[in-house]
């Protein structure tokens, strides 16, 4: 259903390309993988993590999240998330995924599976993420957390480049949304912070320059990209 709904733009070409037989072979999906991903153990800051970013601060958490995505490190990407993590889609993507209007999100296991599928796909040639916080961290109410939660709006620069079998390159750029982050101290490691929820919010009128040497899907949202890799 999602593929049909977004057939009006270049996403159509990208989706068809991703389903071709020469996609990167993926490892067999092991029984219980969703449960395993849901229970990814978050550890204290290792030397590797310190060299990337320090989750001991809220801004460090955002940096670690962005770097792990860019480096296609599914383990560290998962460690930045609370076990009860939710990603809330924009209404049109939530509807296309069959999510209820009052629960337009999915959880940590689903997010990790989609992200891992993207990292493994042979036709995805480049993934980049940088996040710029545009509001202060404010205390907010979040029923998923026992302690205080903090909220901030982030301006994302997320680019996913896909090469089709014919050699054409398409770069999907998140160019019309903000990301609202809710973070809290990790219940297992109180000295660290974890992401509890990300909500994607439309930002009408936002534009980005075309990328040299690539065809740009201007209307991409992060949720659209996540939905592409559910299978």
KELUMKE-941215 format. One line per field, with one value per residue (C-alpha): residue in three letters; x, y, z; residue number from 1. Coordinates in steps of 0.001 Angstrom, whole numbers, always signed. Example, Ala and Ser with C-alpha at 12.3 -4.5 7.8 and 13.67 -1.06 7.14 Angstrom:
2
resn	c(ala | ser)
xx	c(+12300 | +13670)
yy	c(-4500 | -1060)
zz	c(+7800 | +7140)
resi	c(1 | 2)
// end
This chain:
231
resn	c(unk | unk | unk | unk | unk | unk | unk | unk | unk | unk | unk | unk | unk | unk | unk | unk | unk | unk | unk | unk | unk | unk | unk | unk | unk | unk | unk | unk | unk | unk | unk | unk | unk | unk | unk | unk | unk | unk | unk | unk | unk | unk | unk | unk | unk | unk | unk | unk | unk | unk | unk | unk | unk | unk | unk | unk | unk | unk | unk | unk | unk | unk | unk | unk | unk | unk | unk | unk | unk | unk | unk | unk | unk | unk | unk | unk | unk | unk | unk | unk | unk | unk | unk | unk | unk | unk | unk | unk | unk | unk | unk | unk | unk | unk | unk | unk | unk | unk | unk | unk | unk | unk | unk | unk | unk | unk | unk | unk | unk | unk | unk | unk | unk | unk | unk | unk | unk | unk | unk | unk | unk | unk | unk | unk | unk | unk | unk | unk | unk | unk | unk | unk | unk | unk | unk | unk | unk | unk | unk | unk | unk | unk | unk | unk | unk | unk | unk | unk | unk | unk | unk | unk | unk | unk | unk | unk | unk | unk | unk | unk | unk | unk | unk | unk | unk | unk | unk | unk | unk | unk | unk | unk | unk | unk | unk | unk | unk | unk | unk | unk | unk | unk | unk | unk | unk | unk | unk | unk | unk | unk | unk | unk | unk | unk | unk | unk | unk | unk | unk | unk | unk | unk | unk | unk | unk | unk | unk | unk | unk | unk | unk | unk | unk | unk | unk | unk | unk | unk | unk | unk | unk | unk | unk | unk | unk | unk | unk | unk | unk | unk | unk)
xx	c(+0 | +2775 | +4404 | +1186 | +469 | +3854 | +3992 | +3569 | +7225 | +10646 | +10117 | +8370 | +11616 | +13562 | +11077 | +11086 | +14867 | +15073 | +12947 | +15175 | +16907 | +20413 | +19741 | +22354 | +21798 | +20687 | +21246 | +18300 | +15885 | +16413 | +13508 | +13071 | +15126 | +12561 | +12777 | +16552 | +16582 | +14105 | +16432 | +19658 | +21745 | +22805 | +26128 | +28063 | +30145 | +32968 | +36113 | +34604 | +31456 | +33398 | +35349 | +32103 | +29986 | +29223 | +25700 | +26258 | +24723 | +21519 | +23312 | +25936 | +23138 | +21921 | +25447 | +25943 | +22592 | +23521 | +27014 | +25810 | +23251 | +25834 | +28300 | +25530 | +26191 | +22957 | +24276 | +25173 | +22069 | +19957 | +21887 | +20820 | +17156 | +15107 | +13478 | +10095 | +11255 | +8577 | +8861 | +5744 | +5067 | +3445 | -284 | -106 | +2707 | +1029 | -2170 | -318 | +1295 | -2102 | -1393 | -4385 | -4889 | -4567 | -1363 | +624 | +3915 | +5994 | +8395 | +12081 | +12073 | +10323 | +12582 | +15727 | +14540 | +13763 | +17056 | +19058 | +17346 | +18413 | +22001 | +22238 | +20678 | +23236 | +21554 | +21892 | +25294 | +25442 | +23693 | +24266 | +22689 | +23381 | +21082 | +20883 | +18896 | +16785 | +15042 | +16197 | +15782 | +12546 | +11077 | +8033 | +5514 | +5907 | +3945 | +6551 | +9121 | +9087 | +11496 | +11786 | +11791 | +13212 | +11986 | +13677 | +12995 | +15728 | +16428 | +17540 | +19777 | +19297 | +20345 | +19967 | +21492 | +20301 | +21775 | +19445 | +20522 | +20812 | +23294 | +20976 | +21509 | +18703 | +19281 | +16346 | +16709 | +14677 | +13789 | +10370 | +10128 | +11413 | +12083 | +10801 | +12960 | +11952 | +14863 | +15286 | +17964 | +18559 | +16802 | +19611 | +22465 | +21292 | +24486 | +23496 | +20627 | +18360 | +15861 | +12282 | +10386 | +10911 | +7981 | +8289 | +6520 | +5862 | +7593 | +5740 | +7794 | +11175 | +13554 | +17035 | +19383 | +19668 | +22601 | +25153 | +25229 | +22102 | +18388 | +16626 | +13343 | +12298 | +9225 | +10889 | +10298 | +12275 | +9147 | +8794 | +12338 | +11747 | +8552 | +10444 | +12554 | +9926 | +10419)
yy	c(+0 | +2434 | +1955 | +2807 | +5906 | +7481 | +6522 | +10142 | +11093 | +9594 | +7369 | +5038 | +4421 | +3962 | +1479 | -599 | -579 | -1731 | -4769 | -5974 | -9333 | -7870 | -6228 | -6906 | -10399 | -10177 | -12630 | -14930 | -13447 | -15488 | -16554 | -14122 | -11386 | -8738 | -9687 | -9714 | -6224 | -4973 | -6127 | -4631 | -4065 | -488 | -307 | +2439 | +4705 | +2691 | +4194 | +3809 | +5600 | +8379 | +8926 | +9403 | +11318 | +11172 | +10094 | +11693 | +14858 | +15359 | +16987 | +14263 | +11720 | +13432 | +13444 | +9767 | +8954 | +10811 | +9338 | +5777 | +6228 | +7696 | +4925 | +2338 | +927 | -785 | -1770 | +1739 | +3123 | +814 | +1678 | +5303 | +4288 | +3543 | +94 | +1826 | +3936 | +5145 | +6754 | +8765 | +9142 | +11999 | +11280 | +10256 | +7744 | +6346 | +5814 | +4077 | +1721 | +868 | +2417 | +3631 | +7419 | +7583 | +5484 | +6625 | +5124 | +1989 | +704 | +38 | -3439 | -2287 | +745 | -1348 | -3893 | -1238 | +553 | -2671 | -3598 | -243 | -592 | -4041 | -3171 | -3287 | -459 | +1979 | +3502 | +6288 | +7281 | +10608 | +12273 | +15485 | +17052 | +20692 | +21493 | +24625 | +24909 | +24640 | +21432 | +21901 | +19636 | +17872 | +15295 | +11849 | +8886 | +6385 | +7675 | +7511 | +10422 | +13816 | +13910 | +16674 | +17784 | +19660 | +20307 | +19308 | +20337 | +17149 | +16753 | +13115 | +11835 | +8314 | +7668 | +4757 | +3505 | +1711 | -1280 | +1089 | +3263 | +6179 | +7721 | +9006 | +10895 | +11074 | +14163 | +14938 | +18462 | +19335 | +18152 | +18733 | +15987 | +16442 | +14446 | +13320 | +12053 | +10891 | +9417 | +5760 | +3693 | +1118 | +3633 | +6903 | +8684 | +8286 | +9631 | +7656 | +8617 | +7810 | +9176 | +10926 | +12650 | +13801 | +17119 | +18752 | +22066 | +23586 | +25600 | +24284 | +23897 | +22506 | +22967 | +20136 | +17800 | +17942 | +14742 | +13272 | +13274 | +14556 | +13285 | +16600 | +15454 | +12676 | +12389 | +10164 | +8138 | +7509 | +6152 | +3965 | +2583 | +1620 | -916 | -2714 | -5876)
zz	c(+0 | +850 | -2514 | -4318 | -2260 | -3024 | -6675 | -7761 | -7329 | -7860 | -4842 | -7315 | -9174 | -5969 | -4560 | -7717 | -7733 | -4146 | -4913 | -7803 | -7611 | -7383 | -4021 | -1385 | +54 | +3650 | +6424 | +7202 | +9708 | +12810 | +14968 | +17834 | +16164 | +17046 | +20702 | +20512 | +19019 | +21566 | +24314 | +22926 | +26028 | +26527 | +28264 | +29980 | +27770 | +26221 | +24773 | +21303 | +22331 | +24033 | +20843 | +18939 | +21419 | +25116 | +26065 | +29452 | +27967 | +26014 | +23079 | +23170 | +22836 | +19660 | +18266 | +19078 | +17449 | +14249 | +14033 | +14578 | +11760 | +9395 | +10235 | +9762 | +13205 | +14197 | +17624 | +18746 | +17033 | +19195 | +22351 | +22086 | +22430 | +25510 | +25502 | +25191 | +22217 | +19796 | +16358 | +15468 | +11751 | +9888 | +9389 | +5734 | +6285 | +9397 | +7413 | +4578 | +7104 | +8534 | +11925 | +13980 | +13923 | +17709 | +17697 | +14631 | +15752 | +15918 | +18559 | +18933 | +17386 | +14221 | +13895 | +14284 | +11746 | +9116 | +9747 | +9572 | +6298 | +4862 | +6075 | +4454 | +1117 | -1694 | -3573 | -681 | -1380 | +1194 | +4423 | +6171 | +9178 | +11030 | +13624 | +14666 | +17788 | +17227 | +20611 | +24208 | +26186 | +28142 | +30797 | +29385 | +30469 | +28956 | +30365 | +29131 | +31616 | +35387 | +35826 | +34177 | +30404 | +28236 | +24822 | +21987 | +18315 | +15897 | +12324 | +10520 | +7509 | +6504 | +3090 | +1751 | -1664 | -3781 | -7046 | -9450 | -11586 | -14541 | -12691 | -11946 | -8533 | -6340 | -3114 | -736 | +1397 | +4488 | +3475 | +4834 | +8428 | +11931 | +14474 | +18019 | +20450 | +23921 | +26020 | +29593 | +31781 | +31087 | +33794 | +33728 | +33571 | +35186 | +34169 | +30497 | +28402 | +26072 | +23387 | +24321 | +21351 | +18023 | +16344 | +12747 | +12138 | +8765 | +8119 | +5131 | +2683 | +3684 | +758 | +253 | -2735 | -5225 | -4714 | -7502 | -9542 | -8001 | -8606 | -5500 | -4080 | -2620 | -715 | +1259 | +4987 | +7329 | +7940 | +4205 | +4092 | +7136 | +5542 | +2393 | +4292 | +6349 | +4271)
resi	c(1 | 2 | 3 | 4 | 5 | 6 | 7 | 8 | 9 | 10 | 11 | 12 | 13 | 14 | 15 | 16 | 17 | 18 | 19 | 20 | 21 | 22 | 23 | 24 | 25 | 26 | 27 | 28 | 29 | 30 | 31 | 32 | 33 | 34 | 35 | 36 | 37 | 38 | 39 | 40 | 41 | 42 | 43 | 44 | 45 | 46 | 47 | 48 | 49 | 50 | 51 | 52 | 53 | 54 | 55 | 56 | 57 | 58 | 59 | 60 | 61 | 62 | 63 | 64 | 65 | 66 | 67 | 68 | 69 | 70 | 71 | 72 | 73 | 74 | 75 | 76 | 77 | 78 | 79 | 80 | 81 | 82 | 83 | 84 | 85 | 86 | 87 | 88 | 89 | 90 | 91 | 92 | 93 | 94 | 95 | 96 | 97 | 98 | 99 | 100 | 101 | 102 | 103 | 104 | 105 | 106 | 107 | 108 | 109 | 110 | 111 | 112 | 113 | 114 | 115 | 116 | 117 | 118 | 119 | 120 | 121 | 122 | 123 | 124 | 125 | 126 | 127 | 128 | 129 | 130 | 131 | 132 | 133 | 134 | 135 | 136 | 137 | 138 | 139 | 140 | 141 | 142 | 143 | 144 | 145 | 146 | 147 | 148 | 149 | 150 | 151 | 152 | 153 | 154 | 155 | 156 | 157 | 158 | 159 | 160 | 161 | 162 | 163 | 164 | 165 | 166 | 167 | 168 | 169 | 170 | 171 | 172 | 173 | 174 | 175 | 176 | 177 | 178 | 179 | 180 | 181 | 182 | 183 | 184 | 185 | 186 | 187 | 188 | 189 | 190 | 191 | 192 | 193 | 194 | 195 | 196 | 197 | 198 | 199 | 200 | 201 | 202 | 203 | 204 | 205 | 206 | 207 | 208 | 209 | 210 | 211 | 212 | 213 | 214 | 215 | 216 | 217 | 218 | 219 | 220 | 221 | 222 | 223 | 224 | 225 | 226 | 227 | 228 | 229 | 230 | 231)
// end
